[in-house]
Amino acid sequence: MSVVIVGGNERMVCQYEDICKGYGCKAKVFAKEKGAMKKKIGAPDLVILFTSTVSHKMVNSAVEQAKRKSIPVHRCHTSSAAALEGILRQYCA
């Protein structure tokens, strides 16, 4: 399963990737906007939005791409490791 994480803390990017590996998922993490995100998202199985730490522009771009490709989107207000584990437990079970 592949996951795209939009938002979150820059210092936690490695932790997010390690948590995803633990659940058998490949992860792309976009903590900050670096260029056109539309082209970088690809076709993951799930898009996770950490809404408290992300700009509206990034959210709109990610949601637009997800709708276009029929990818499920999970929105979470907190960007903690525990929140990510809960989301992955729900989708990877």
PyMOL Python script that loads the backbone (N, CA, C, O; Angstrom):
from pymol import cmd

cmd.read_pdbstr("""\
ATOM      1  N   MET A   1       0.846  -1.178   0.000  1.00  0.00           N
ATOM      2  CA  MET A   1       0.000   0.000   0.000  1.00  0.00           C
ATOM      3  C   MET A   1       0.889   1.238   0.000  1.00  0.00           C
ATOM      4  O   MET A   1       1.899   1.281   0.703  1.00  0.00           O
ATOM      5  N   SER A   2       0.525   2.220  -0.767  1.00  0.00           N
ATOM      6  CA  SER A   2       1.284   3.470  -0.799  1.00  0.00           C
ATOM      7  C   SER A   2       0.446   4.601  -0.211  1.00  0.00           C
ATOM      8  O   SER A   2      -0.766   4.671  -0.411  1.00  0.00           O
ATOM      9  N   VAL A   3       1.122   5.481   0.519  1.00  0.00           N
ATOM     10  CA  VAL A   3       0.458   6.551   1.247  1.00  0.00           C
ATOM     11  C   VAL A   3       1.157   7.870   0.943  1.00  0.00           C
ATOM     12  O   VAL A   3       2.385   7.919   0.860  1.00  0.00           O
ATOM     13  N   VAL A   4       0.381   8.938   0.779  1.00  0.00           N
ATOM     14  CA  VAL A   4       0.931  10.286   0.667  1.00  0.00           C
ATOM     15  C   VAL A   4       0.459  11.055   1.888  1.00  0.00           C
ATOM     16  O   VAL A   4      -0.736  11.119   2.176  1.00  0.00           O
ATOM     17  N   ILE A   5       1.416  11.639   2.604  1.00  0.00           N
ATOM     18  CA  ILE A   5       1.107  12.442   3.781  1.00  0.00           C
ATOM     19  C   ILE A   5       1.359  13.898   3.428  1.00  0.00           C
ATOM     20  O   ILE A   5       2.459  14.263   3.014  1.00  0.00           O
ATOM     21  N   VAL A   6       0.342  14.722   3.591  1.00  0.00           N
ATOM     22  CA  VAL A   6       0.444  16.150   3.291  1.00  0.00           C
ATOM     23  C   VAL A   6       0.343  16.906   4.606  1.00  0.00           C
ATOM     24  O   VAL A   6      -0.661  16.806   5.312  1.00  0.00           O
ATOM     25  N   GLY A   7       1.382  17.659   4.930  1.00  0.00           N
ATOM     26  CA  GLY A   7       1.415  18.407   6.178  1.00  0.00           C
ATOM     27  C   GLY A   7       2.275  17.697   7.196  1.00  0.00           C
ATOM     28  O   GLY A   7       3.065  16.818   6.852  1.00  0.00           O
ATOM     29  N   GLY A   8       2.125  18.073   8.432  1.00  0.00           N
ATOM     30  CA  GLY A   8       2.922  17.477   9.489  1.00  0.00           C
ATOM     31  C   GLY A   8       4.149  18.323   9.793  1.00  0.00           C
ATOM     32  O   GLY A   8       4.375  19.364   9.177  1.00  0.00           O
ATOM     33  N   ASN A   9       4.919  17.863  10.735  1.00  0.00           N
ATOM     34  CA  ASN A   9       6.119  18.587  11.154  1.00  0.00           C
ATOM     35  C   ASN A   9       7.326  18.114  10.358  1.00  0.00           C
ATOM     36  O   ASN A   9       7.485  16.920  10.106  1.00  0.00           O
ATOM     37  N   GLU A  10       8.168  19.049   9.967  1.00  0.00           N
ATOM     38  CA  GLU A  10       9.352  18.703   9.182  1.00  0.00           C
ATOM     39  C   GLU A  10      10.278  17.754   9.931  1.00  0.00           C
ATOM     40  O   GLU A  10      10.897  16.877   9.330  1.00  0.00           O
ATOM     41  N   ARG A  11      10.369  17.932  11.238  1.00  0.00           N
ATOM     42  CA  ARG A  11      11.263  17.086  12.038  1.00  0.00           C
ATOM     43  C   ARG A  11      10.754  15.659  12.180  1.00  0.00           C
ATOM     44  O   ARG A  11      11.506  14.766  12.573  1.00  0.00           O
ATOM     45  N   MET A  12       9.501  15.443  11.868  1.00  0.00           N
ATOM     46  CA  MET A  12       8.900  14.119  12.038  1.00  0.00           C
ATOM     47  C   MET A  12       8.839  13.315  10.738  1.00  0.00           C
ATOM     48  O   MET A  12       8.309  12.204  10.731  1.00  0.00           O
ATOM     49  N   VAL A  13       9.361  13.844   9.660  1.00  0.00           N
ATOM     50  CA  VAL A  13       9.250  13.171   8.358  1.00  0.00           C
ATOM     51  C   VAL A  13       9.823  11.754   8.421  1.00  0.00           C
ATOM     52  O   VAL A  13       9.192  10.814   7.938  1.00  0.00           O
ATOM     53  N   CYS A  14      10.999  11.592   9.006  1.00  0.00           N
ATOM     54  CA  CYS A  14      11.607  10.258   9.106  1.00  0.00           C
ATOM     55  C   CYS A  14      10.755   9.327   9.968  1.00  0.00           C
ATOM     56  O   CYS A  14      10.622   8.142   9.663  1.00  0.00           O
ATOM     57  N   GLN A  15      10.181   9.864  11.043  1.00  0.00           N
ATOM     58  CA  GLN A  15       9.313   9.043  11.897  1.00  0.00           C
ATOM     59  C   GLN A  15       8.063   8.606  11.138  1.00  0.00           C
ATOM     60  O   GLN A  15       7.643   7.453  11.238  1.00  0.00           O
ATOM     61  N   TYR A  16       7.474   9.522  10.384  1.00  0.00           N
ATOM     62  CA  TYR A  16       6.298   9.166   9.586  1.00  0.00           C
ATOM     63  C   TYR A  16       6.632   8.026   8.631  1.00  0.00           C
ATOM     64  O   TYR A  16       5.866   7.071   8.509  1.00  0.00           O
ATOM     65  N   GLU A  17       7.768   8.124   7.956  1.00  0.00           N
ATOM     66  CA  GLU A  17       8.170   7.083   7.005  1.00  0.00           C
ATOM     67  C   GLU A  17       8.415   5.750   7.712  1.00  0.00           C
ATOM     68  O   GLU A  17       8.038   4.697   7.198  1.00  0.00           O
ATOM     69  N   ASP A  18       9.048   5.792   8.894  1.00  0.00           N
ATOM     70  CA  ASP A  18       9.308   4.565   9.651  1.00  0.00           C
ATOM     71  C   ASP A  18       8.013   3.911  10.119  1.00  0.00           C
ATOM     72  O   ASP A  18       7.882   2.688  10.071  1.00  0.00           O
ATOM     73  N   ILE A  19       7.063   4.712  10.566  1.00  0.00           N
ATOM     74  CA  ILE A  19       5.767   4.181  11.008  1.00  0.00           C
ATOM     75  C   ILE A  19       5.060   3.504   9.838  1.00  0.00           C
ATOM     76  O   ILE A  19       4.490   2.424   9.989  1.00  0.00           O
ATOM     77  N   CYS A  20       5.102   4.142   8.683  1.00  0.00           N
ATOM     78  CA  CYS A  20       4.471   3.552   7.497  1.00  0.00           C
ATOM     79  C   CYS A  20       5.146   2.242   7.107  1.00  0.00           C
ATOM     80  O   CYS A  20       4.468   1.285   6.731  1.00  0.00           O
ATOM     81  N   LYS A  21       6.465   2.190   7.192  1.00  0.00           N
ATOM     82  CA  LYS A  21       7.186   0.945   6.897  1.00  0.00           C
ATOM     83  C   LYS A  21       6.748  -0.172   7.832  1.00  0.00           C
ATOM     84  O   LYS A  21       6.618  -1.325   7.422  1.00  0.00           O
ATOM     85  N   GLY A  22       6.523   0.180   9.089  1.00  0.00           N
ATOM     86  CA  GLY A  22       6.073  -0.801  10.074  1.00  0.00           C
ATOM     87  C   GLY A  22       4.725  -1.415   9.727  1.00  0.00           C
ATOM     88  O   GLY A  22       4.436  -2.544  10.125  1.00  0.00           O
ATOM     89  N   TYR A  23       3.909  -0.691   8.998  1.00  0.00           N
ATOM     90  CA  TYR A  23       2.604  -1.184   8.567  1.00  0.00           C
ATOM     91  C   TYR A  23       2.649  -1.720   7.132  1.00  0.00           C
ATOM     92  O   TYR A  23       1.609  -2.048   6.559  1.00  0.00           O
ATOM     93  N   GLY A  24       3.835  -1.809   6.559  1.00  0.00           N
ATOM     94  CA  GLY A  24       3.982  -2.337   5.205  1.00  0.00           C
ATOM     95  C   GLY A  24       3.575  -1.365   4.118  1.00  0.00           C
ATOM     96  O   GLY A  24       3.145  -1.774   3.040  1.00  0.00           O
ATOM     97  N   CYS A  25       3.710  -0.082   4.396  1.00  0.00           N
ATOM     98  CA  CYS A  25       3.310   0.953   3.429  1.00  0.00           C
ATOM     99  C   CYS A  25       4.529   1.747   2.969  1.00  0.00           C
ATOM    100  O   CYS A  25       5.475   1.956   3.728  1.00  0.00           O
ATOM    101  N   LYS A  26       4.486   2.178   1.728  1.00  0.00           N
ATOM    102  CA  LYS A  26       5.477   3.130   1.235  1.00  0.00           C
ATOM    103  C   LYS A  26       4.877   4.513   1.405  1.00  0.00           C
ATOM    104  O   LYS A  26       3.690   4.713   1.149  1.00  0.00           O
ATOM    105  N   ALA A  27       5.697   5.478   1.839  1.00  0.00           N
ATOM    106  CA  ALA A  27       5.160   6.810   2.123  1.00  0.00           C
ATOM    107  C   ALA A  27       5.935   7.895   1.402  1.00  0.00           C
ATOM    108  O   ALA A  27       7.161   7.850   1.294  1.00  0.00           O
ATOM    109  N   LYS A  28       5.182   8.874   0.909  1.00  0.00           N
ATOM    110  CA  LYS A  28       5.737  10.141   0.438  1.00  0.00           C
ATOM    111  C   LYS A  28       5.211  11.187   1.400  1.00  0.00           C
ATOM    112  O   LYS A  28       4.011  11.247   1.665  1.00  0.00           O
ATOM    113  N   VAL A  29       6.108  12.014   1.925  1.00  0.00           N
ATOM    114  CA  VAL A  29       5.692  13.030   2.889  1.00  0.00           C
ATOM    115  C   VAL A  29       5.984  14.409   2.324  1.00  0.00           C
ATOM    116  O   VAL A  29       7.107  14.702   1.913  1.00  0.00           O
ATOM    117  N   PHE A  30       4.959  15.252   2.310  1.00  0.00           N
ATOM    118  CA  PHE A  30       5.086  16.637   1.872  1.00  0.00           C
ATOM    119  C   PHE A  30       4.790  17.537   3.061  1.00  0.00           C
ATOM    120  O   PHE A  30       3.651  17.960   3.256  1.00  0.00           O
ATOM    121  N   ALA A  31       5.821  17.832   3.862  1.00  0.00           N
ATOM    122  CA  ALA A  31       5.635  18.697   5.033  1.00  0.00           C
ATOM    123  C   ALA A  31       5.560  20.158   4.606  1.00  0.00           C
ATOM    124  O   ALA A  31       4.862  20.960   5.227  1.00  0.00           O
ATOM    125  N   LYS A  32       6.274  20.494   3.555  1.00  0.00           N
ATOM    126  CA  LYS A  32       6.252  21.852   3.004  1.00  0.00           C
ATOM    127  C   LYS A  32       6.014  21.756   1.507  1.00  0.00           C
ATOM    128  O   LYS A  32       6.284  20.731   0.880  1.00  0.00           O
ATOM    129  N   GLU A  33       5.509  22.834   0.956  1.00  0.00           N
ATOM    130  CA  GLU A  33       5.281  22.854  -0.488  1.00  0.00           C
ATOM    131  C   GLU A  33       6.583  23.184  -1.200  1.00  0.00           C
ATOM    132  O   GLU A  33       7.189  24.230  -0.967  1.00  0.00           O
ATOM    133  N   LYS A  34       6.998  22.284  -2.064  1.00  0.00           N
ATOM    134  CA  LYS A  34       8.217  22.492  -2.850  1.00  0.00           C
ATOM    135  C   LYS A  34       7.864  22.270  -4.316  1.00  0.00           C
ATOM    136  O   LYS A  34       7.984  21.158  -4.830  1.00  0.00           O
ATOM    137  N   GLY A  35       7.436  23.314  -4.971  1.00  0.00           N
ATOM    138  CA  GLY A  35       7.058  23.191  -6.377  1.00  0.00           C
ATOM    139  C   GLY A  35       5.644  22.681  -6.531  1.00  0.00           C
ATOM    140  O   GLY A  35       4.867  22.674  -5.577  1.00  0.00           O
ATOM    141  N   ALA A  36       5.317  22.258  -7.727  1.00  0.00           N
ATOM    142  CA  ALA A  36       3.962  21.790  -8.044  1.00  0.00           C
ATOM    143  C   ALA A  36       3.732  20.405  -7.450  1.00  0.00           C
ATOM    144  O   ALA A  36       4.309  19.418  -7.904  1.00  0.00           O
ATOM    145  N   MET A  37       2.895  20.347  -6.446  1.00  0.00           N
ATOM    146  CA  MET A  37       2.614  19.069  -5.783  1.00  0.00           C
ATOM    147  C   MET A  37       1.764  18.160  -6.664  1.00  0.00           C
ATOM    148  O   MET A  37       1.791  16.940  -6.507  1.00  0.00           O
ATOM    149  N   LYS A  38       1.010  18.752  -7.589  1.00  0.00           N
ATOM    150  CA  LYS A  38       0.153  17.973  -8.481  1.00  0.00           C
ATOM    151  C   LYS A  38       0.926  16.871  -9.188  1.00  0.00           C
ATOM    152  O   LYS A  38       0.450  15.742  -9.311  1.00  0.00           O
ATOM    153  N   LYS A  39       2.117  17.211  -9.649  1.00  0.00           N
ATOM    154  CA  LYS A  39       2.914  16.279 -10.435  1.00  0.00           C
ATOM    155  C   LYS A  39       3.623  15.246  -9.564  1.00  0.00           C
ATOM    156  O   LYS A  39       4.031  14.196 -10.061  1.00  0.00           O
ATOM    157  N   LYS A  40       3.774  15.529  -8.280  1.00  0.00           N
ATOM    158  CA  LYS A  40       4.563  14.673  -7.398  1.00  0.00           C
ATOM    159  C   LYS A  40       3.738  13.649  -6.631  1.00  0.00           C
ATOM    160  O   LYS A  40       4.293  12.670  -6.131  1.00  0.00           O
ATOM    161  N   ILE A  41       2.427  13.850  -6.525  1.00  0.00           N
ATOM    162  CA  ILE A  41       1.600  12.954  -5.717  1.00  0.00           C
ATOM    163  C   ILE A  41       1.568  11.541  -6.289  1.00  0.00           C
ATOM    164  O   ILE A  41       1.705  10.576  -5.537  1.00  0.00           O
ATOM    165  N   GLY A  42       1.394  11.401  -7.572  1.00  0.00           N
ATOM    166  CA  GLY A  42       1.332  10.078  -8.178  1.00  0.00           C
ATOM    167  C   GLY A  42      -0.046   9.463  -8.000  1.00  0.00           C
ATOM    168  O   GLY A  42      -1.059  10.158  -8.069  1.00  0.00           O
ATOM    169  N   ALA A  43      -0.078   8.147  -7.771  1.00  0.00           N
ATOM    170  CA  ALA A  43      -1.354   7.433  -7.602  1.00  0.00           C
ATOM    171  C   ALA A  43      -1.294   6.546  -6.360  1.00  0.00           C
ATOM    172  O   ALA A  43      -1.227   5.324  -6.486  1.00  0.00           O
ATOM    173  N   PRO A  44      -1.317   7.137  -5.165  1.00  0.00           N
ATOM    174  CA  PRO A  44      -1.252   6.340  -3.944  1.00  0.00           C
ATOM    175  C   PRO A  44      -2.599   5.690  -3.629  1.00  0.00           C
ATOM    176  O   PRO A  44      -3.609   5.979  -4.271  1.00  0.00           O
ATOM    177  N   ASP A  45      -2.591   4.808  -2.629  1.00  0.00           N
ATOM    178  CA  ASP A  45      -3.822   4.166  -2.186  1.00  0.00           C
ATOM    179  C   ASP A  45      -4.582   5.027  -1.173  1.00  0.00           C
ATOM    180  O   ASP A  45      -5.784   4.847  -0.978  1.00  0.00           O
ATOM    181  N   LEU A  46      -3.873   5.967  -0.527  1.00  0.00           N
ATOM    182  CA  LEU A  46      -4.483   6.806   0.498  1.00  0.00           C
ATOM    183  C   LEU A  46      -3.732   8.132   0.598  1.00  0.00           C
ATOM    184  O   LEU A  46      -2.506   8.167   0.503  1.00  0.00           O
ATOM    185  N   VAL A  47      -4.476   9.219   0.789  1.00  0.00           N
ATOM    186  CA  VAL A  47      -3.882  10.531   1.051  1.00  0.00           C
ATOM    187  C   VAL A  47      -4.277  10.926   2.473  1.00  0.00           C
ATOM    188  O   VAL A  47      -5.459  10.942   2.817  1.00  0.00           O
ATOM    189  N   ILE A  48      -3.282  11.242   3.288  1.00  0.00           N
ATOM    190  CA  ILE A  48      -3.524  11.678   4.662  1.00  0.00           C
ATOM    191  C   ILE A  48      -3.197  13.158   4.749  1.00  0.00           C
ATOM    192  O   ILE A  48      -2.100  13.580   4.384  1.00  0.00           O
ATOM    193  N   LEU A  49      -4.154  13.949   5.235  1.00  0.00           N
ATOM    194  CA  LEU A  49      -3.957  15.389   5.397  1.00  0.00           C
ATOM    195  C   LEU A  49      -3.879  15.716   6.877  1.00  0.00           C
ATOM    196  O   LEU A  49      -4.831  15.471   7.618  1.00  0.00           O
ATOM    197  N   PHE A  50      -2.754  16.267   7.315  1.00  0.00           N
ATOM    198  CA  PHE A  50      -2.628  16.791   8.666  1.00  0.00           C
ATOM    199  C   PHE A  50      -2.996  18.266   8.592  1.00  0.00           C
ATOM    200  O   PHE A  50      -2.150  19.104   8.280  1.00  0.00           O
ATOM    201  N   THR A  51      -4.242  18.584   8.875  1.00  0.00           N
ATOM    202  CA  THR A  51      -4.796  19.898   8.576  1.00  0.00           C
ATOM    203  C   THR A  51      -4.280  21.032   9.455  1.00  0.00           C
ATOM    204  O   THR A  51      -4.352  22.189   9.042  1.00  0.00           O
ATOM    205  N   SER A  52      -3.769  20.751  10.636  1.00  0.00           N
ATOM    206  CA  SER A  52      -3.325  21.835  11.509  1.00  0.00           C
ATOM    207  C   SER A  52      -1.993  22.433  11.066  1.00  0.00           C
ATOM    208  O   SER A  52      -1.677  23.564  11.435  1.00  0.00           O
ATOM    209  N   THR A  53      -1.215  21.703  10.289  1.00  0.00           N
ATOM    210  CA  THR A  53       0.129  22.161   9.934  1.00  0.00           C
ATOM    211  C   THR A  53       0.340  22.290   8.436  1.00  0.00           C
ATOM    212  O   THR A  53       1.457  22.116   7.947  1.00  0.00           O
ATOM    213  N   VAL A  54      -0.720  22.591   7.707  1.00  0.00           N
ATOM    214  CA  VAL A  54      -0.596  22.654   6.256  1.00  0.00           C
ATOM    215  C   VAL A  54      -1.378  23.857   5.725  1.00  0.00           C
ATOM    216  O   VAL A  54      -2.392  24.254   6.299  1.00  0.00           O
ATOM    217  N   SER A  55      -0.899  24.421   4.636  1.00  0.00           N
ATOM    218  CA  SER A  55      -1.573  25.581   4.046  1.00  0.00           C
ATOM    219  C   SER A  55      -2.818  25.142   3.274  1.00  0.00           C
ATOM    220  O   SER A  55      -2.933  23.998   2.836  1.00  0.00           O
ATOM    221  N   HIS A  56      -3.734  26.081   3.126  1.00  0.00           N
ATOM    222  CA  HIS A  56      -4.961  25.792   2.372  1.00  0.00           C
ATOM    223  C   HIS A  56      -4.634  25.450   0.923  1.00  0.00           C
ATOM    224  O   HIS A  56      -5.309  24.620   0.314  1.00  0.00           O
ATOM    225  N   LYS A  57      -3.624  26.071   0.381  1.00  0.00           N
ATOM    226  CA  LYS A  57      -3.231  25.809  -1.002  1.00  0.00           C
ATOM    227  C   LYS A  57      -2.804  24.352  -1.183  1.00  0.00           C
ATOM    228  O   LYS A  57      -3.175  23.709  -2.165  1.00  0.00           O
ATOM    229  N   MET A  58      -2.023  23.836  -0.232  1.00  0.00           N
ATOM    230  CA  MET A  58      -1.592  22.438  -0.320  1.00  0.00           C
ATOM    231  C   MET A  58      -2.771  21.485  -0.151  1.00  0.00           C
ATOM    232  O   MET A  58      -2.862  20.477  -0.853  1.00  0.00           O
ATOM    233  N   VAL A  59      -3.670  21.798   0.775  1.00  0.00           N
ATOM    234  CA  VAL A  59      -4.855  20.962   0.988  1.00  0.00           C
ATOM    235  C   VAL A  59      -5.696  20.914  -0.275  1.00  0.00           C
ATOM    236  O   VAL A  59      -6.095  19.839  -0.721  1.00  0.00           O
ATOM    237  N   ASN A  60      -5.964  22.079  -0.853  1.00  0.00           N
ATOM    238  CA  ASN A  60      -6.785  22.134  -2.066  1.00  0.00           C
ATOM    239  C   ASN A  60      -6.146  21.364  -3.205  1.00  0.00           C
ATOM    240  O   ASN A  60      -6.837  20.657  -3.939  1.00  0.00           O
ATOM    241  N   SER A  61      -4.843  21.490  -3.363  1.00  0.00           N
ATOM    242  CA  SER A  61      -4.133  20.776  -4.424  1.00  0.00           C
ATOM    243  C   SER A  61      -4.214  19.264  -4.221  1.00  0.00           C
ATOM    244  O   SER A  61      -4.481  18.523  -5.168  1.00  0.00           O
ATOM    245  N   ALA A  62      -3.986  18.809  -3.000  1.00  0.00           N
ATOM    246  CA  ALA A  62      -4.021  17.373  -2.708  1.00  0.00           C
ATOM    247  C   ALA A  62      -5.425  16.803  -2.883  1.00  0.00           C
ATOM    248  O   ALA A  62      -5.586  15.723  -3.451  1.00  0.00           O
ATOM    249  N   VAL A  63      -6.437  17.514  -2.403  1.00  0.00           N
ATOM    250  CA  VAL A  63      -7.816  17.038  -2.513  1.00  0.00           C
ATOM    251  C   VAL A  63      -8.256  17.005  -3.970  1.00  0.00           C
ATOM    252  O   VAL A  63      -8.954  16.085  -4.394  1.00  0.00           O
ATOM    253  N   GLU A  64      -7.846  18.009  -4.731  1.00  0.00           N
ATOM    254  CA  GLU A  64      -8.182  18.048  -6.157  1.00  0.00           C
ATOM    255  C   GLU A  64      -7.602  16.839  -6.891  1.00  0.00           C
ATOM    256  O   GLU A  64      -8.295  16.201  -7.684  1.00  0.00           O
ATOM    257  N   GLN A  65      -6.338  16.529  -6.628  1.00  0.00           N
ATOM    258  CA  GLN A  65      -5.711  15.377  -7.277  1.00  0.00           C
ATOM    259  C   GLN A  65      -6.347  14.071  -6.822  1.00  0.00           C
ATOM    260  O   GLN A  65      -6.524  13.153  -7.623  1.00  0.00           O
ATOM    261  N   ALA A  66      -6.691  13.985  -5.548  1.00  0.00           N
ATOM    262  CA  ALA A  66      -7.313  12.772  -5.022  1.00  0.00           C
ATOM    263  C   ALA A  66      -8.684  12.543  -5.662  1.00  0.00           C
ATOM    264  O   ALA A  66      -9.021  11.413  -6.015  1.00  0.00           O
ATOM    265  N   LYS A  67      -9.465  13.596  -5.810  1.00  0.00           N
ATOM    266  CA  LYS A  67     -10.781  13.462  -6.451  1.00  0.00           C
ATOM    267  C   LYS A  67     -10.634  13.044  -7.905  1.00  0.00           C
ATOM    268  O   LYS A  67     -11.386  12.208  -8.406  1.00  0.00           O
ATOM    269  N   ARG A  68      -9.660  13.636  -8.568  1.00  0.00           N
ATOM    270  CA  ARG A  68      -9.438  13.341  -9.980  1.00  0.00           C
ATOM    271  C   ARG A  68      -9.099  11.862 -10.197  1.00  0.00           C
ATOM    272  O   ARG A  68      -9.490  11.266 -11.202  1.00  0.00           O
ATOM    273  N   LYS A  69      -8.368  11.281  -9.241  1.00  0.00           N
ATOM    274  CA  LYS A  69      -7.909   9.892  -9.381  1.00  0.00           C
ATOM    275  C   LYS A  69      -8.668   8.919  -8.488  1.00  0.00           C
ATOM    276  O   LYS A  69      -8.276   7.757  -8.375  1.00  0.00           O
ATOM    277  N   SER A  70      -9.744   9.371  -7.853  1.00  0.00           N
ATOM    278  CA  SER A  70     -10.581   8.544  -6.966  1.00  0.00           C
ATOM    279  C   SER A  70      -9.772   7.894  -5.841  1.00  0.00           C
ATOM    280  O   SER A  70      -9.871   6.690  -5.604  1.00  0.00           O
ATOM    281  N   ILE A  71      -8.982   8.703  -5.161  1.00  0.00           N
ATOM    282  CA  ILE A  71      -8.144   8.236  -4.053  1.00  0.00           C
ATOM    283  C   ILE A  71      -8.811   8.667  -2.753  1.00  0.00           C
ATOM    284  O   ILE A  71      -9.206   9.826  -2.628  1.00  0.00           O
ATOM    285  N   PRO A  72      -8.947   7.763  -1.777  1.00  0.00           N
ATOM    286  CA  PRO A  72      -9.543   8.167  -0.498  1.00  0.00           C
ATOM    287  C   PRO A  72      -8.649   9.161   0.250  1.00  0.00           C
ATOM    288  O   PRO A  72      -7.423   9.064   0.204  1.00  0.00           O
ATOM    289  N   VAL A  73      -9.279  10.113   0.935  1.00  0.00           N
ATOM    290  CA  VAL A  73      -8.563  11.149   1.686  1.00  0.00           C
ATOM    291  C   VAL A  73      -8.982  11.054   3.145  1.00  0.00           C
ATOM    292  O   VAL A  73     -10.173  11.022   3.454  1.00  0.00           O
ATOM    293  N   HIS A  74      -8.010  11.008   4.035  1.00  0.00           N
ATOM    294  CA  HIS A  74      -8.298  11.028   5.470  1.00  0.00           C
ATOM    295  C   HIS A  74      -7.742  12.320   6.043  1.00  0.00           C
ATOM    296  O   HIS A  74      -6.549  12.598   5.917  1.00  0.00           O
ATOM    297  N   ARG A  75      -8.607  13.115   6.675  1.00  0.00           N
ATOM    298  CA  ARG A  75      -8.185  14.378   7.287  1.00  0.00           C
ATOM    299  C   ARG A  75      -8.030  14.171   8.783  1.00  0.00           C
ATOM    300  O   ARG A  75      -8.879  13.562   9.433  1.00  0.00           O
ATOM    301  N   CYS A  76      -6.929  14.688   9.319  1.00  0.00           N
ATOM    302  CA  CYS A  76      -6.659  14.572  10.745  1.00  0.00           C
ATOM    303  C   CYS A  76      -6.120  15.914  11.227  1.00  0.00           C
ATOM    304  O   CYS A  76      -5.224  16.486  10.606  1.00  0.00           O
ATOM    305  N   HIS A  77      -6.661  16.412  12.327  1.00  0.00           N
ATOM    306  CA  HIS A  77      -6.234  17.726  12.815  1.00  0.00           C
ATOM    307  C   HIS A  77      -4.854  17.673  13.457  1.00  0.00           C
ATOM    308  O   HIS A  77      -4.081  18.622  13.325  1.00  0.00           O
ATOM    309  N   THR A  78      -4.532  16.595  14.143  1.00  0.00           N
ATOM    310  CA  THR A  78      -3.225  16.502  14.789  1.00  0.00           C
ATOM    311  C   THR A  78      -2.244  15.805  13.867  1.00  0.00           C
ATOM    312  O   THR A  78      -2.632  14.994  13.026  1.00  0.00           O
ATOM    313  N   SER A  79      -0.967  16.128  14.031  1.00  0.00           N
ATOM    314  CA  SER A  79       0.054  15.526  13.169  1.00  0.00           C
ATOM    315  C   SER A  79       1.032  14.695  13.995  1.00  0.00           C
ATOM    316  O   SER A  79       2.234  14.688  13.728  1.00  0.00           O
ATOM    317  N   SER A  80       0.509  13.997  14.994  1.00  0.00           N
ATOM    318  CA  SER A  80       1.361  13.200  15.878  1.00  0.00           C
ATOM    319  C   SER A  80       1.589  11.805  15.306  1.00  0.00           C
ATOM    320  O   SER A  80       0.893  11.365  14.391  1.00  0.00           O
ATOM    321  N   ALA A  81       2.574  11.131  15.867  1.00  0.00           N
ATOM    322  CA  ALA A  81       2.870   9.757  15.460  1.00  0.00           C
ATOM    323  C   ALA A  81       1.705   8.837  15.825  1.00  0.00           C
ATOM    324  O   ALA A  81       1.362   7.929  15.067  1.00  0.00           O
ATOM    325  N   ALA A  82       1.101   9.076  16.985  1.00  0.00           N
ATOM    326  CA  ALA A  82      -0.037   8.251  17.420  1.00  0.00           C
ATOM    327  C   ALA A  82      -1.222   8.408  16.472  1.00  0.00           C
ATOM    328  O   ALA A  82      -1.918   7.435  16.182  1.00  0.00           O
ATOM    329  N   ALA A  83      -1.454   9.620  15.990  1.00  0.00           N
ATOM    330  CA  ALA A  83      -2.545   9.849  15.044  1.00  0.00           C
ATOM    331  C   ALA A  83      -2.294   9.086  13.743  1.00  0.00           C
ATOM    332  O   ALA A  83      -3.208   8.470  13.193  1.00  0.00           O
ATOM    333  N   LEU A  84      -1.062   9.129  13.257  1.00  0.00           N
ATOM    334  CA  LEU A  84      -0.723   8.406  12.026  1.00  0.00           C
ATOM    335  C   LEU A  84      -0.895   6.905  12.217  1.00  0.00           C
ATOM    336  O   LEU A  84      -1.415   6.223  11.334  1.00  0.00           O
ATOM    337  N   GLU A  85      -0.464   6.389  13.354  1.00  0.00           N
ATOM    338  CA  GLU A  85      -0.622   4.955  13.622  1.00  0.00           C
ATOM    339  C   GLU A  85      -2.096   4.560  13.650  1.00  0.00           C
ATOM    340  O   GLU A  85      -2.468   3.505  13.137  1.00  0.00           O
ATOM    341  N   GLY A  86      -2.935   5.406  14.248  1.00  0.00           N
ATOM    342  CA  GLY A  86      -4.373   5.120  14.282  1.00  0.00           C
ATOM    343  C   GLY A  86      -4.980   5.081  12.884  1.00  0.00           C
ATOM    344  O   GLY A  86      -5.815   4.228  12.585  1.00  0.00           O
ATOM    345  N   ILE A  87      -4.556   6.005  12.035  1.00  0.00           N
ATOM    346  CA  ILE A  87      -5.065   6.034  10.660  1.00  0.00           C
ATOM    347  C   ILE A  87      -4.624   4.797   9.893  1.00  0.00           C
ATOM    348  O   ILE A  87      -5.423   4.181   9.187  1.00  0.00           O
ATOM    349  N   LEU A  88      -3.357   4.433  10.030  1.00  0.00           N
ATOM    350  CA  LEU A  88      -2.843   3.257   9.323  1.00  0.00           C
ATOM    351  C   LEU A  88      -3.466   1.976   9.837  1.00  0.00           C
ATOM    352  O   LEU A  88      -3.717   1.055   9.059  1.00  0.00           O
ATOM    353  N   ARG A  89      -3.723   1.901  11.141  1.00  0.00           N
ATOM    354  CA  ARG A  89      -4.394   0.731  11.712  1.00  0.00           C
ATOM    355  C   ARG A  89      -5.766   0.561  11.080  1.00  0.00           C
ATOM    356  O   ARG A  89      -6.207  -0.555  10.804  1.00  0.00           O
ATOM    357  N   GLN A  90      -6.433   1.687  10.856  1.00  0.00           N
ATOM    358  CA  GLN A  90      -7.789   1.667  10.288  1.00  0.00           C
ATOM    359  C   GLN A  90      -7.770   1.224   8.827  1.00  0.00           C
ATOM    360  O   GLN A  90      -8.637   0.454   8.413  1.00  0.00           O
ATOM    361  N   TYR A  91      -6.802   1.693   8.036  1.00  0.00           N
ATOM    362  CA  TYR A  91      -6.781   1.420   6.598  1.00  0.00           C
ATOM    363  C   TYR A  91      -5.987   0.172   6.207  1.00  0.00           C
ATOM    364  O   TYR A  91      -6.235  -0.413   5.153  1.00  0.00           O
ATOM    365  N   CYS A  92      -5.046  -0.234   7.038  1.00  0.00           N
ATOM    366  CA  CYS A  92      -4.190  -1.375   6.675  1.00  0.00           C
ATOM    367  C   CYS A  92      -4.667  -2.684   7.306  1.00  0.00           C
ATOM    368  O   CYS A  92      -4.028  -3.719   7.117  1.00  0.00           O
ATOM    369  N   ALA A  93      -5.755  -2.662   8.037  1.00  0.00           N
ATOM    370  CA  ALA A  93      -6.235  -3.873   8.709  1.00  0.00           C
ATOM    371  C   ALA A  93      -6.865  -4.846   7.743  1.00  0.00           C
ATOM    372  O   ALA A  93      -7.319  -5.915   8.151  1.00  0.00           O
TER     373      ALA A  93
END
""", "prot")
cmd.dss("prot")
cmd.show_as("cartoon", "prot")
cmd.util.cbc("prot")
cmd.orient("prot")
